[in-house]
Amino acid sequence: MPLVSTSSYRPPLILPNGHLQTIYPAIFRKVPAVTNKRERIETPDGDFLDLDWKHNNSSKRLVILSHGLEGNSHQSYVQGMARVFSNAGWNILAWNYRGCSGEMNRYVRSYHSGATEDLDTVLEHVYENYPFTDISLIGFSLGGNMTLKYLGERHDSTDDRLKSAATFSVPCDLESSSIRLESLANRIYMERFLKTLRKKIRHKMEAFPGQLEDKDLDCMKTFREFDGGYTAPMHGFSSAEDYWTRSSSRPFIPRIRIPTLLVNALNDPFLAPACFPYQEAQANDFFFFETPKHGGHMGFSSFNKQNYWSEKRALEFLRTLSKE
């Protein structure tokens, strides 16, 4: 029953609540780029994905990093994690979802929380072209949901080289998280996401005239409106609710068959109670669920320290499972 009953994370005294623990690192943390080589690969449907690498030629270990909603491989939380693992001797691959690498992708469709086919494309590229024998996944928020869903979907067909995974701040029940973000207290986060999402839709409208309608885009204030108007129809879902149901990772957790860590802070302002899969952890010996009292959403900061607690926790968990 791998419920991690106690957690070692303690927040800085100057960040006493979940909102401050979320906002501070998102605005103020700066991490120099660790990944220094970009590779573009083609997807089976004729689109492309941009992968950012940091190679350590003496190691056969690789960690693949999946960023959050409207993020990219250069986010401070991605590069912070890359730095810790690179210093520990691992190879790093931080990939960008469609339209997130600084260049718009080739189709109307983009990325979404359940787009595990693109994560599979990245892994297949690695399997076919690189000699790594010990591969781990790390996912942040949306990337964590994608990671958990991928592992559950392919529970009986994952490559033997894929050894373990760690995920942080995961909205594994998308509907409840989306509703949670509609609250007045969370309006600042919702508007920040919608600002960049609206901009991308405007670019899509210009690039693909007649294929996307303006469904009062500038008036949309919630994920229910945006996902119902754009995410769902662009990616083959019938409604926002259909998208949330089919893309949420929580139903897939019982089928995970490699050691996997999920860390969700109890004071994460993005996460509703349905995003805390206690029962799944109690029933699955491969799934480790840790719930620090503090941390916010993608926070876990260590004030005046170079490395954040989440980065050290991921290395601690994955290194114990490494075969190298």
N, C-alpha and C positions, 0 to 999 in steps of 0.2 A: 504494500500500500504506500507508494512513493509520494505522499504528501510531505513537503518539507515544512515541518511544524514551526521552526524558528528560522529567522533570517538575520544575517549579520549587518544588514544595511542600517545606517544611522544618518539622517540628513544633517546638513549644517544648521546651526542654530538660527542663522539669519534667514533660512528658508523654512518656515514653520508649517506650511500647508501645501496641499497638492497643486494649487494654482501657481504659487511661486516656484515650486519644485519643477513644474512643467515649463514655465515661461523663462526662467533664468538661463538654463543651458541653450534653449532655442534662440535666444537673442544674443547672449554675451559670450558663449563658448566659441572659440576659434581654434581649429586644429589644422596645422599645415598638412598639405596633401601627402599621403603615403603612397597611394597608387600612382604610378608614373608611366604606364604604358597602356594605350587604348587599342582594343581590337574590335572590329565590327564583324558580326556574323549574320548570316541570312536565316530567316525563319522559314518553316516549311510552306507557309502561305505567301512568301515573297516579300515580307517586310524585313526589318533589320533590328538588331539589338546591339548596343554598345557596351562592351565589357572593359572595365578598368582593372589593371593587374599590378601587383608587386610580387616579383619573382624572388624566390630563394632557391637557387639551383641545387643546393645541397640537401634539400628536404623533399620528401614525397608526400608531405601533408599539405592540404589545401583547405581553406575556409572560404565559403561563398556567402557574401553579404547581400541581403535583400532589403532595400530601403522602405520608408513609409510613404503614405499618401502625399502626392505632389512633392516628393523629395527627389533625390538623385544620389549618385555615388559620392558626391563631394560634401554631403551633409556632415556636420561635425560629429554626430553620433556614429556615422559610418566610418569616417576616417579615424576617430578615436578608437573604435574597435579594431580597425586595420592596424593601427600603430601597436597596440598591445600584442596582437597575434604575430605581427611581423617581427617585433622584438623578441618574441619567443621562438622564432625560427620557422614559422609557417609561411606558405605562399598565400597570397590574398587575391581574390576575385570579387570585386564590387560591381554588380551589373546594374544597368539602367533599364527601367521599363520603357515600353514604346512611348516615344514623345517626351521622355524625361532627361535625355542626355544633352539637351541644348539644340537639337534638331528635330523638327516635326517628323513623325513617321509617315509611311507612304499611303496609309489607308484611312478611311473614316474611323474605323475602330481604333481604340487606343489600348489602355490597360485597365484592369479592375482587380478587386480584392480576391477573386477566385480564379484568375488567369494562370492556372498552374501549367498550362501547355507551354508558356514561355520559360518558366523555370525548368521544365523538362528539356526544352531546346538547349538551354545553357548547360545543363548537366550532360546531355548527350554529346554536345560539342567537346566538353572536357574529357569524357570517357574515350572519345574517338581520337583525340589529338594530343593528349598530355599523359605523362607517365605516373600521375598521382595514384597512390594506393590507399590513401587515408583521407577521406573527404568529409567535411562537416558543413552544416548549414547554420547560418544565423539570420533571423528575420526580425525586423522592427515594425511594430504596429501592423499596417497593411501587409508588409512583407512577412511578418510573423504569421498572420492568418493564411497567407498563400503557402508558406512553408508547412504548417500543420496540415492543411488540406491536402497538399501534395503527398505528404508522407502517409496519410490515411488512405488516399485514393490508390496508391501504389504499394500497399502494405505487403503484397505477396510477390512483387516484381521489382523491388529496388535492387540496384547493383550492389554487389558485395563491397565495393569500394566506398559506398556511402555509409559512414559509421555512426553518426550522431548529429544532434541538432540542438540549438538553443534559441529561444524566442523571448521577446520582451514587449510588454505593453500591448497585448494583442486583443483587439475587439473580435473575439471568436464567435460572438453572436451579433451579427451586423445590424439587425433591426433594433435591438435594445440599445446598442451604442449610438446609432443614428438618432434615435429618439432622445437619448440622454444629451446629445449635443444640441438639441433644439432648445434647451432650457436657457433662460436669460443669463444665468451665471456662466454659460459656455458660449455665449454669442461671439465673443472675441475669436475663439478658435474656428467656429463655423464660418465666419466672414473671411478669415484668413485663407481657409481652404477654397471657399467659393470664388474669391478674387482671382486666384490663378486658374481655377477650373473654367471660369467664364472666359478668361483670356484665351485659353486653349480652344474652347468651342468657337470663339470668334475667328480664330485662325483657320479652323477646320471649315467653317462656313465659306471663307474666302477661297480656300484651296479646293473645295468640293462643292461648287455652286449647285443648288437644287437638291442636294442630298441631305442637308440638315436645315430644319426650320428654326426660326427664332420663336421659341415658345415662352415669351416673356422672360428671357434669360436674365436680364438685369433685375428683375423683380423676385427672382428665386432666393429664398432665405434659408432653406433647409435641404438636407440630403434627400429627404423624401421627394421634394420637388425636383431637385437636380437629377437624382438617380432615376426617377420615374420619367423625366422628360428627355434625358440624354444617355446616361450610363446603360440603362436597361435596353432601349431600342437599338443602340449602337452595337450591343454585344449579344443580341439574340435572346434577351429576357422579355417577358411579357409585361412586367411592372417592376417598380422598386421592390415590392415585397417578394416577388419571384427571384429577383437578383439577390436580395439579402438571404433568402432561404437556401438557395442553391449554392451560394458562394461562402457561406459561413463555415468555419472550420470545426466548430464544436462537434457536430455529428460525426466527423471523421476521426476524432481523437481516439475512440476505442479501438480503431484498427491500426494505429501506429505500432510498428514493430522494430524500431531502432531506438536506443536511449535518447529521449527528448526532454528538454527542460522548458517550462513556461514560467516566466516571472511576471506577475501582474500586481502592481502596488494596490493596496486597499483604498488609498486615497486618490487613485487615478481619476481625474474628472471626466475622462472619455468613456469609462467603463461602467455599465450597469451590472446588477447582480448576475444576470445570465452569462456574463463574460468570465465567470469564475467557476471553471469545471471541476469542482471538488469530487463529485461522484466518479467522473471519468478517471481521475488520478487514483482513486481508491481501487478501481477495478482493472487498471492496466499497469503491469509491472514495468513497462517501458516508458511511461509518461510521468515525469516529475514536475509537480506544481508547487511553486513557491510564492507566498503572498506577503511581502514586506508591508509593514504598516504605512510606510512612507515611500516616496519616490516620484509621485505624480505620473504624468505620461511622458515616457522617454526622458525621464530625468535622471534619478539616481546619482546626482552630482556629488562630487567630493571637493568642497571648496578649497581653493589654493593647492589642489593636488592635480598632477597632470592626468592621471588615469582615473576614470569614473568606476564606481563600485560595479556597475553592470558589466563593464569590460573585464574586470578581474574575475567576476563570477562566471562569465562565459568561458574564459580560459581555464579556470579551475575545473569546471564541469567537463569540458570537451577534452582537456589534456588527460584526464584520468581514463578516458575511453580510447585514446589514441594508441595505435599499435606500433608506432615507430619508436 
